[in-house]
């Protein structure tokens, strides 16, 4: 199971936040009573949600619920706790919110809520005859950039012009960022050229726009010209090189950085992990003077995605040894590693540990990873309990459960669950059909396999991929329907890959079909000349009918090509669990 991680190298991080200092700068408050001052002091000491609730009680007790300046500060504090619902409930009690308060609540929604909710609040502000200013628009436009919502961004641009704030440097920079990220690079450059004054954020926004567009030459030209280069500019340029796999330029620039930060390191580590170069990713990780939780997650995910789960587990326990508490993304990565290792003891420990560190396993991506891990490790009772306990089941959780049933020989149950998923209104995608076709293949459910293969094409307009064909060929082959499997492989719209031919060769071996096996093996020798497994399969077909001369000929060809049969292997559990030697680090 792979995951999608929020990245510390997000290109939106270079944009300035809408300044909160304007609360004091633009709306000087007249109140200087002891009550007011004591509440302001409490704001500075607020550390927990409980503190926040106590401050709110004090505001109500002192009759200051209508104080715009005080409530603006309270809303900003709620935003910092990611409690936008609480902030909105307090905001709604203010009968006449001023512009400062409106801007605070809009900014909070831009950061923590959906774009549609944010636009709805903005429209409500306009309906109250409040005129937006230069502090209103940057977070709104930034929210559009994040969601690549060009249409909504253009509407906001029109309002920017209408209210006469287009010349503001922060508003203009936000618009450059929007058009650059949405691919309107010419328009972004036009806005950039028209600026009478630029700051480092403006230059960086334009660099990011070019980098996202793939024009690294123009991005680098601007980077070299920038008069006020800051660390965000360096990060943007390095991230651009990494995105388009120009690691040489990325490393050269990285080495020139006056002060390397965690964002630059993370960008490179993620990039190298994506191309499978975990040695370089680990080297960079080890060089970091400081590490945040995002870079730990990046390394763990990199090992998992490159099929090196043992290293991922070791990194996790190394992280615990440094007293860093994992978040849900780290735990999802660890569960993915455990799914690859298929170690039930580790799975039970992870399941228990999630409870101890108060990770919400009801969150869909966490629940899906937990179901997948337990299913892969053979604990179907726990996987079923988790699945049935989910208040809302999504496609990923269904697929995890179907796959688990499949690998444990419960093909009929997997079929029933797939049909239940469709009946409950969850639309299967191409991956879901791969999972159910594989389940049919494992259990020899030919009729059901045909039904799903046809349904995928006819009911969901999904063009079968080589993997779908391979599943069907494997299913038909195991059932002894070799001629039908041959016809299916001939009907493939694109050249069959090794998986499809390999499935057919396996069927020939199973049913001792020498003639067809020879034809298929020759095809595989062309596609995978260095794969010894295909030679071994043909050799076994000959051996099954005592054609020992042909067996020796196959072995001779392997020797000429210097191919060796790969030895069988199994997971060695001794000493696998670092927590057995480091119990003191497990109780965070």
C-alpha positions as CSV (number, residue, x, y, z in Angstrom):
1,X,0.0,0.0,0.0
2,X,1.4,3.3,-1.0
3,X,0.5,6.5,0.4
4,X,0.4,10.1,-0.5
5,X,2.4,12.3,2.1
6,X,2.1,16.0,2.7
7,X,5.5,17.4,1.8
8,X,7.6,19.9,3.6
9,X,8.9,21.0,0.3
10,X,5.5,22.3,-0.9
11,X,6.0,25.1,-3.4
12,X,3.4,27.2,-1.8
13,X,5.5,27.6,1.3
14,X,7.4,30.5,-0.2
15,X,4.3,32.7,-0.3
16,X,3.9,35.1,2.6
17,X,1.0,34.6,4.9
18,X,-1.5,37.4,5.1
19,X,0.1,39.4,7.9
20,X,-1.5,39.2,11.3
21,X,0.4,42.3,12.6
22,X,-2.3,44.3,10.9
23,X,-4.6,43.5,13.8
24,X,-2.5,46.0,15.8
25,X,-1.3,48.1,12.9
26,X,-4.5,48.9,11.1
27,X,-7.2,48.6,13.8
28,X,-5.8,50.3,16.9
29,X,-7.9,49.3,19.8
30,X,-9.1,51.8,22.4
31,X,-9.8,49.4,25.2
32,X,-7.1,49.4,27.9
33,X,-9.2,48.0,30.9
34,X,-7.5,45.5,33.2
35,X,-9.9,42.8,32.0
36,X,-8.9,43.3,28.4
37,X,-5.2,43.3,29.2
38,X,-5.5,40.1,31.2
39,X,-7.2,38.3,28.3
40,X,-4.4,39.5,26.0
41,X,-1.9,38.0,28.4
42,X,-3.8,34.7,28.4
43,X,-3.6,34.6,24.6
44,X,0.2,34.6,24.8
45,X,0.2,31.7,27.3
46,X,-2.4,29.6,25.5
47,X,-0.9,26.1,24.7
48,X,-3.8,23.7,24.6
49,X,-7.4,23.5,23.4
50,X,-8.4,23.4,27.0
51,X,-6.6,26.8,27.5
52,X,-8.5,28.1,24.5
53,X,-11.9,27.1,26.0
54,X,-10.9,28.8,29.3
55,X,-10.1,32.0,27.5
56,X,-13.4,31.9,25.7
57,X,-15.2,31.5,29.0
58,X,-13.3,34.5,30.3
59,X,-14.3,36.6,27.3
60,X,-18.0,35.7,27.8
61,X,-17.7,36.3,31.6
62,X,-16.3,39.8,30.9
63,X,-18.9,40.6,28.3
64,X,-16.4,41.1,25.5
65,X,-18.0,38.8,22.9
66,X,-18.7,41.8,20.6
67,X,-15.2,43.2,20.8
68,X,-13.9,42.9,17.2
69,X,-10.3,43.3,18.0
70,X,-10.3,40.7,20.8
71,X,-12.4,38.2,18.8
72,X,-10.0,38.6,15.9
73,X,-7.1,37.6,18.1
74,X,-9.2,34.7,19.4
75,X,-10.0,33.5,15.9
76,X,-6.4,33.6,14.9
77,X,-5.6,31.5,18.0
78,X,-8.2,29.0,17.0
79,X,-6.7,28.8,13.5
80,X,-3.3,28.0,15.0
81,X,-5.0,25.0,16.7
82,X,-6.6,24.0,13.5
83,X,-10.0,24.4,15.1
84,X,-11.8,26.4,12.5
85,X,-15.2,25.1,13.5
86,X,-14.8,26.6,17.0
87,X,-13.5,29.9,15.5
88,X,-16.5,30.1,13.2
89,X,-19.0,29.5,16.0
90,X,-17.4,32.4,18.0
91,X,-17.4,34.6,14.9
92,X,-21.1,34.0,14.2
93,X,-21.9,35.5,17.7
94,X,-20.5,38.9,16.7
95,X,-23.4,41.0,15.5
96,X,-21.3,43.5,13.5
97,X,-17.9,42.0,12.5
98,X,-15.4,44.6,11.1
99,X,-13.1,44.0,8.2
100,X,-10.3,42.8,10.4
101,X,-12.4,40.1,11.9
102,X,-13.8,39.1,8.5
103,X,-10.2,38.8,7.2
104,X,-9.2,36.6,10.1
105,X,-12.0,34.1,9.7
106,X,-11.5,34.0,5.9
107,X,-7.8,33.4,6.3
108,X,-8.5,30.5,8.7
109,X,-10.9,28.9,6.3
110,X,-8.4,29.3,3.4
111,X,-5.8,27.3,5.4
112,X,-8.0,24.7,7.0
113,X,-11.3,24.4,5.0
114,X,-12.5,23.7,1.5
115,X,-12.4,26.3,-1.2
116,X,-16.1,26.2,-1.6
117,X,-16.7,27.0,2.2
118,X,-14.1,29.8,2.0
119,X,-15.7,31.4,-1.1
120,X,-19.1,31.1,0.7
121,X,-17.8,33.1,3.7
122,X,-16.2,35.7,1.3
123,X,-19.6,36.1,-0.5
124,X,-21.3,36.5,2.9
125,X,-18.8,39.3,3.7
126,X,-19.6,41.1,0.5
127,X,-23.3,40.8,1.1
128,X,-22.8,42.6,4.4
129,X,-21.5,45.6,2.4
130,X,-18.0,45.1,3.8
131,X,-15.3,46.2,1.2
132,X,-12.4,43.7,0.9
133,X,-8.9,45.1,1.1
134,X,-5.4,44.0,0.4
135,X,-5.4,41.6,3.3
136,X,-8.6,39.8,2.1
137,X,-7.4,38.5,-1.3
138,X,-4.0,36.9,-0.9
139,X,-5.2,33.9,1.2
140,X,-8.2,33.5,-1.0
141,X,-6.0,33.4,-4.2
142,X,-3.5,31.2,-2.5
143,X,-6.3,28.7,-1.7
144,X,-7.2,28.7,-5.4
145,X,-3.6,28.0,-6.3
146,X,-3.4,25.1,-3.9
147,X,-6.5,23.5,-5.5
148,X,-5.5,24.6,-9.1
149,X,-8.9,26.3,-9.2
150,X,-8.2,28.6,-12.2
151,X,-11.8,29.5,-12.8
152,X,-12.4,30.7,-9.2
153,X,-9.0,32.4,-9.3
154,X,-9.9,34.4,-12.4
155,X,-13.2,35.5,-10.7
156,X,-11.2,36.7,-7.7
157,X,-8.8,38.5,-10.1
158,X,-11.7,40.4,-11.5
159,X,-12.8,41.4,-8.0
160,X,-9.2,42.5,-7.3
161,X,-9.3,44.9,-10.2
162,X,-12.8,46.0,-9.3
163,X,-11.8,47.0,-5.7
164,X,-8.6,48.6,-6.9
165,X,-6.1,46.5,-5.0
166,X,-4.3,44.9,-8.0
167,X,-1.1,47.0,-7.5
168,X,-0.5,45.7,-4.0
169,X,2.6,43.6,-4.0
170,X,1.2,40.7,-2.0
171,X,-2.0,40.6,-4.1
172,X,0.0,40.7,-7.3
173,X,2.4,38.0,-6.1
174,X,-0.6,35.7,-5.2
175,X,-2.0,36.1,-8.7
176,X,1.4,35.3,-10.3
177,X,1.5,32.1,-8.1
178,X,-2.0,31.2,-9.2
179,X,-1.4,31.6,-12.9
180,X,2.0,29.9,-12.8
181,X,0.7,26.8,-11.0
182,X,-2.3,26.6,-13.3
183,X,-0.1,26.6,-16.4
184,X,-1.0,30.2,-17.5
185,X,2.7,31.0,-17.6
186,X,2.5,33.9,-20.1
187,X,-0.1,35.6,-18.1
188,X,1.9,35.1,-14.9
189,X,5.0,36.7,-16.6
190,X,2.9,39.6,-17.8
191,X,1.7,40.4,-14.3
192,X,5.3,40.0,-13.1
193,X,6.7,42.4,-15.7
194,X,4.0,45.0,-14.9
195,X,5.0,45.2,-11.2
196,X,6.5,48.5,-10.3
197,X,8.0,46.9,-7.2
198,X,9.0,43.3,-6.5
199,X,10.2,41.5,-3.5
200,X,11.7,38.0,-3.0
201,X,8.3,36.5,-2.9
202,X,7.4,37.9,-6.3
203,X,10.6,36.5,-7.9
204,X,10.1,33.1,-6.2
205,X,6.5,32.9,-7.4
206,X,7.6,33.4,-10.9
207,X,10.5,30.9,-10.6
208,X,8.0,28.3,-9.3
209,X,5.6,29.0,-12.2
210,X,8.4,28.3,-14.7
211,X,9.6,25.2,-12.9
212,X,6.0,23.8,-12.7
213,X,5.6,24.5,-16.4
214,X,8.8,22.6,-17.2
215,X,10.7,25.7,-18.4
216,X,13.7,25.2,-16.1
217,X,15.9,27.4,-18.3
218,X,13.7,30.5,-17.7
219,X,13.4,29.6,-14.1
220,X,17.1,29.4,-13.7
221,X,17.6,32.7,-15.6
222,X,15.3,34.4,-13.1
223,X,17.0,32.7,-10.2
224,X,20.3,34.1,-11.4
225,X,18.9,37.6,-11.8
226,X,17.0,37.8,-8.5
227,X,18.4,40.7,-6.5
228,X,17.0,39.5,-3.2
229,X,17.5,35.7,-3.2
230,X,16.2,34.0,-0.1
231,X,16.1,30.4,1.1
232,X,12.7,29.9,-0.5
233,X,14.1,30.8,-3.9
234,X,16.8,28.2,-3.5
235,X,14.3,25.6,-2.5
236,X,12.0,26.4,-5.4
237,X,14.8,26.0,-7.9
238,X,16.1,22.8,-6.4
239,X,12.5,21.4,-6.3
240,X,12.1,22.3,-9.9
241,X,15.2,20.4,-11.0
242,X,14.2,17.4,-8.8
243,X,10.7,17.3,-10.3
244,X,12.0,16.9,-13.8
245,X,14.8,14.5,-12.7
246,X,17.7,16.8,-13.3
247,X,19.5,15.6,-10.3
248,X,22.9,16.8,-11.4
249,X,21.8,20.5,-11.5
250,X,19.8,20.0,-8.3
251,X,22.9,18.7,-6.5
252,X,25.1,21.4,-7.9
253,X,22.7,24.1,-6.7
254,X,22.2,22.3,-3.4
255,X,26.0,22.4,-2.7
256,X,26.0,26.1,-3.4
257,X,23.3,26.9,-0.9
258,X,24.7,29.2,1.7
259,X,22.6,27.5,4.4
260,X,20.9,24.2,3.6
261,X,17.6,23.7,5.3
262,X,15.3,20.7,5.8
263,X,13.1,21.5,2.9
264,X,15.9,21.3,0.4
265,X,17.1,18.0,1.9
266,X,13.6,16.6,1.8
267,X,13.1,17.5,-1.8
268,X,16.2,15.7,-2.8
269,X,15.5,12.7,-0.6
270,X,12.0,12.3,-2.1
271,X,13.3,12.7,-5.6
272,X,16.0,10.1,-5.2
273,X,13.6,7.7,-3.5
274,X,11.2,8.1,-6.4
275,X,13.8,6.9,-8.9
276,X,14.9,4.1,-6.7
277,X,18.3,5.5,-5.6
278,X,17.9,4.8,-1.9
279,X,21.6,4.8,-1.3
280,X,21.8,8.5,-2.1
281,X,18.6,9.3,-0.3
282,X,20.0,7.7,2.8
283,X,23.4,9.5,2.4
284,X,21.6,12.8,2.3
285,X,19.4,11.9,5.3
286,X,22.5,11.0,7.3
287,X,24.1,14.3,6.5
288,X,21.2,16.4,7.8
289,X,22.0,18.4,10.9
290,X,18.3,18.6,11.9
291,X,15.4,16.4,10.8
292,X,11.7,17.1,11.0
293,X,9.0,14.4,10.9
294,X,8.3,14.9,7.2
295,X,11.8,13.8,6.2
296,X,11.6,10.7,8.4
297,X,8.3,9.9,6.7
298,X,9.9,10.5,3.3
299,X,12.7,8.0,4.0
300,X,10.4,5.4,5.4
301,X,8.0,5.7,2.4
302,X,11.0,5.6,0.0
303,X,12.2,2.2,1.5
304,X,8.6,0.9,1.3
305,X,8.0,2.0,-2.3
306,X,11.3,0.4,-3.3
307,X,10.5,-3.0,-1.8
308,X,12.9,-2.6,1.2
309,X,10.5,-3.0,4.2
310,X,13.2,-4.1,6.7
311,X,15.1,-0.9,6.2
312,X,11.8,1.1,6.7
313,X,11.2,-0.7,10.0
314,X,14.7,0.0,11.2
315,X,14.4,3.7,10.4
316,X,11.1,3.8,12.3
317,X,12.8,2.4,15.4
318,X,15.8,4.7,14.9
319,X,13.3,7.6,15.0
320,X,11.7,6.4,18.2
321,X,15.3,6.1,19.6
322,X,15.6,9.9,19.0
323,X,12.4,10.4,21.0
324,X,10.4,11.6,18.0
325,X,6.7,10.8,18.2
326,X,5.4,9.5,14.9
327,X,2.3,10.9,13.2
328,X,-0.3,9.1,11.2
329,X,1.7,9.4,7.9
330,X,4.7,7.7,9.5
331,X,2.4,5.0,10.9
332,X,0.8,4.4,7.5
333,X,4.3,4.0,6.0
334,X,5.2,1.5,8.8
335,X,2.0,-0.5,8.2
336,X,2.8,-0.7,4.5
337,X,6.3,-2.0,5.4
338,X,4.8,-4.6,7.7
339,X,2.4,-5.6,4.9
340,X,5.4,-6.4,2.7
341,X,7.2,-8.4,5.4
342,X,4.0,-10.2,6.5
343,X,5.1,-10.6,10.0
344,X,2.1,-11.2,12.3
345,X,4.1,-10.3,15.5
346,X,5.1,-6.9,14.2
347,X,1.5,-6.3,13.0
348,X,0.1,-6.9,16.4
349,X,2.7,-4.6,18.0
350,X,1.9,-1.8,15.5
351,X,-1.9,-2.3,16.1
352,X,-1.3,-1.9,19.9
353,X,1.1,0.9,19.5
354,X,-1.4,3.0,17.4
355,X,-3.7,2.9,20.4
356,X,-1.0,4.0,22.8
357,X,0.0,7.1,20.8
358,X,-3.7,8.0,20.2
359,X,-3.7,7.9,16.4
360,X,-7.2,8.1,15.2
361,X,-7.7,4.7,13.3
362,X,-11.1,5.9,12.2
363,X,-9.5,8.1,9.6
364,X,-10.0,6.5,6.2
365,X,-6.4,6.2,5.1
366,X,-5.2,4.9,8.5
367,X,-8.0,2.4,8.7
368,X,-7.3,1.2,5.2
369,X,-3.6,0.7,5.9
370,X,-4.5,-1.1,9.2
371,X,-6.9,-3.5,7.4
372,X,-4.4,-4.1,4.6
373,X,-1.6,-4.9,7.2
374,X,-3.7,-7.3,9.2
375,X,-5.0,-9.0,6.1
376,X,-1.6,-9.5,4.6
377,X,-0.2,-10.8,7.9
378,X,-3.0,-13.4,8.2
379,X,-5.1,-11.8,11.0
380,X,-8.4,-11.8,9.0
381,X,-10.5,-11.6,12.1
382,X,-8.9,-8.3,13.1
383,X,-9.1,-7.0,9.5
384,X,-12.8,-7.9,9.3
385,X,-13.5,-6.3,12.6
386,X,-11.8,-3.0,11.6
387,X,-13.5,-3.0,8.2
388,X,-17.0,-3.6,9.5
389,X,-16.4,-0.9,12.2
390,X,-15.6,1.8,9.6
391,X,-18.4,4.4,9.6
392,X,-17.7,5.0,5.9
393,X,-16.0,2.5,3.7
394,X,-14.1,3.8,0.6
395,X,-12.7,2.0,-2.4
396,X,-9.3,1.6,-0.9
397,X,-10.6,-0.1,2.3
398,X,-12.8,-2.4,0.2
399,X,-9.9,-3.4,-2.1
400,X,-7.7,-4.0,1.0
401,X,-10.3,-6.4,2.4
402,X,-11.0,-8.1,-0.9
403,X,-7.3,-8.7,-1.5
404,X,-6.9,-10.1,2.0
405,X,-9.7,-12.6,1.5
406,X,-8.2,-13.5,-1.8
407,X,-4.7,-14.3,-0.6
408,X,-6.2,-16.5,2.2
409,X,-8.2,-18.6,-0.1
410,X,-11.6,-17.0,0.4
411,X,-12.3,-16.2,-3.2
412,X,-16.1,-16.7,-2.9
413,X,-16.2,-14.2,0.0
414,X,-14.1,-11.8,-2.0
415,X,-16.6,-11.9,-4.8
416,X,-19.5,-11.3,-2.5
417,X,-17.7,-8.3,-0.9
418,X,-17.0,-6.8,-4.4
419,X,-20.7,-7.1,-5.3
420,X,-21.6,-5.6,-1.9
421,X,-19.3,-2.7,-2.6
422,X,-20.9,-2.0,-6.0
423,X,-24.4,-2.3,-4.4
424,X,-23.5,0.3,-1.8
425,X,-22.6,2.8,-4.5
426,X,-18.8,2.6,-4.4
427,X,-17.6,2.8,-8.0
428,X,-14.7,0.4,-8.8
429,X,-11.7,1.6,-10.8
430,X,-9.1,-0.2,-12.8
431,X,-7.2,-1.2,-9.6
432,X,-10.3,-2.6,-8.0
433,X,-10.9,-4.8,-11.1
434,X,-7.3,-6.0,-11.0
435,X,-7.8,-7.0,-7.3
436,X,-11.1,-8.9,-8.0
437,X,-9.8,-10.6,-11.1
438,X,-6.7,-11.8,-9.2
439,X,-9.1,-13.1,-6.5
440,X,-11.0,-15.1,-9.1
441,X,-7.7,-16.4,-10.5
442,X,-6.5,-17.6,-7.1
443,X,-9.7,-19.4,-6.4
444,X,-10.4,-20.7,-10.0
445,X,-13.7,-18.8,-10.3
446,X,-13.8,-18.7,-14.1
447,X,-17.4,-17.7,-14.5
448,X,-17.1,-14.8,-12.1
449,X,-13.8,-13.7,-13.7
450,X,-15.5,-13.5,-17.1
451,X,-18.4,-11.5,-15.6
452,X,-16.0,-8.9,-14.0
453,X,-13.8,-8.7,-17.1
454,X,-16.9,-8.0,-19.3
455,X,-18.5,-5.6,-16.7
456,X,-15.3,-3.6,-16.5
457,X,-15.5,-2.9,-20.3
458,X,-19.2,-2.7,-20.7
459,X,-20.5,-1.1,-17.5
460,X,-17.6,1.1,-16.5
461,X,-15.9,1.9,-19.9
462,X,-12.5,0.8,-18.4
463,X,-10.1,-0.3,-21.1
464,X,-8.5,-3.6,-19.8
465,X,-4.8,-3.1,-19.0
466,X,-2.1,-5.8,-19.6
467,X,-2.5,-6.6,-15.9
468,X,-6.2,-7.3,-16.3
469,X,-5.4,-9.6,-19.3
470,X,-2.7,-11.3,-17.3
471,X,-5.2,-12.1,-14.5
472,X,-7.6,-13.6,-17.0
473,X,-5.0,-15.6,-18.8
474,X,-3.8,-17.0,-15.4
475,X,-7.4,-17.8,-14.5
476,X,-8.1,-19.6,-17.8
477,X,-4.8,-21.3,-17.8
478,X,-5.2,-22.8,-14.3
479,X,-8.6,-24.0,-15.3
480,X,-7.1,-25.9,-18.2
481,X,-8.7,-23.6,-20.8
482,X,-5.4,-23.1,-22.6
483,X,-6.9,-22.5,-26.1
484,X,-9.1,-19.8,-24.7
485,X,-6.1,-18.2,-22.9
486,X,-4.2,-18.2,-26.2
487,X,-7.1,-16.5,-28.0
488,X,-7.3,-13.9,-25.3
489,X,-3.6,-13.1,-25.4
490,X,-3.9,-12.7,-29.2
491,X,-6.8,-10.2,-28.8
492,X,-4.7,-7.9,-26.6
493,X,-4.7,-4.4,-28.2
494,X,-1.0,-3.9,-27.3
495,X,2.0,-6.2,-27.1
496,X,1.5,-8.6,-24.2
497,X,4.0,-8.1,-21.4
498,X,6.0,-10.8,-19.7
499,X,3.3,-11.2,-17.0
500,X,0.7,-12.4,-19.5
501,X,3.1,-14.8,-21.3
502,X,4.5,-15.9,-17.9
503,X,0.9,-16.8,-16.7
504,X,0.4,-18.9,-19.9
505,X,3.8,-20.6,-19.5
506,X,2.8,-21.5,-15.9
507,X,-0.4,-23.0,-17.2
508,X,1.5,-25.1,-19.7
509,X,3.7,-26.4,-16.9
510,X,0.6,-27.2,-14.8
511,X,-1.1,-29.1,-17.6
512,X,2.1,-30.5,-19.2
513,X,1.4,-28.9,-22.6
514,X,4.8,-29.2,-24.1
515,X,4.1,-27.9,-27.6
516,X,2.5,-24.6,-26.4
517,X,5.0,-24.3,-23.6
518,X,7.9,-24.3,-26.1
519,X,6.2,-21.5,-28.1
520,X,5.5,-19.4,-25.1
521,X,9.0,-19.9,-23.6
522,X,10.6,-18.8,-26.8
523,X,8.5,-15.6,-26.7
524,X,9.6,-15.0,-23.1
525,X,13.3,-15.6,-24.0
526,X,12.9,-12.6,-26.4
527,X,11.1,-10.4,-23.9
528,X,13.2,-11.3,-20.8
529,X,16.5,-12.7,-22.1
530,X,18.1,-12.5,-18.6
531,X,15.3,-14.0,-16.6
532,X,16.4,-17.5,-15.5
533,X,12.9,-18.4,-14.3
534,X,11.6,-18.8,-17.8
535,X,14.3,-21.3,-18.6
536,X,13.6,-23.2,-15.4
537,X,9.9,-23.4,-16.2
538,X,10.6,-24.9,-19.6
539,X,13.1,-27.3,-18.1
540,X,10.5,-28.4,-15.6
541,X,7.9,-29.0,-18.4
542,X,10.4,-31.3,-20.1
543,X,11.4,-33.1,-16.9
544,X,7.7,-33.8,-16.2
545,X,7.6,-36.0,-19.3
546,X,11.1,-37.4,-18.9
547,X,12.7,-35.5,-21.8
548,X,16.0,-35.3,-20.1
549,X,18.0,-34.5,-23.2
550,X,15.9,-31.3,-23.6
551,X,16.3,-30.6,-19.9
552,X,20.1,-30.7,-20.4
553,X,19.9,-28.5,-23.5
554,X,18.0,-25.8,-21.5
555,X,20.5,-25.9,-18.7
556,X,23.4,-25.6,-21.3
557,X,21.7,-22.5,-22.7
558,X,21.4,-21.0,-19.2
559,X,25.1,-21.7,-18.6
560,X,26.1,-20.1,-21.9
561,X,24.1,-17.0,-20.9
562,X,25.6,-17.2,-17.4
563,X,22.1,-17.4,-15.9
564,X,21.6,-18.9,-12.5
565,X,18.4,-20.1,-10.8
566,X,17.6,-17.8,-8.0
567,X,17.5,-19.7,-4.7
568,X,14.3,-19.8,-2.7
569,X,14.2,-17.6,0.4
570,X,12.1,-16.8,3.4
571,X,11.9,-14.0,5.9
572,X,14.2,-14.5,8.9
573,X,12.4,-13.1,12.0
574,X,15.3,-13.6,14.5
575,X,16.3,-10.2,15.7
576,X,13.9,-8.4,13.3
577,X,12.1,-6.4,16.0
578,X,14.3,-3.6,17.3
579,X,11.7,-2.9,19.9
580,X,12.6,-6.1,21.6
581,X,15.9,-4.6,22.6
582,X,14.6,-1.0,23.0
583,X,11.4,-1.3,25.1
584,X,12.1,2.0,26.7
585,X,11.4,3.8,23.4
586,X,8.0,2.3,22.7
587,X,5.9,4.0,25.4
588,X,5.7,7.6,24.1
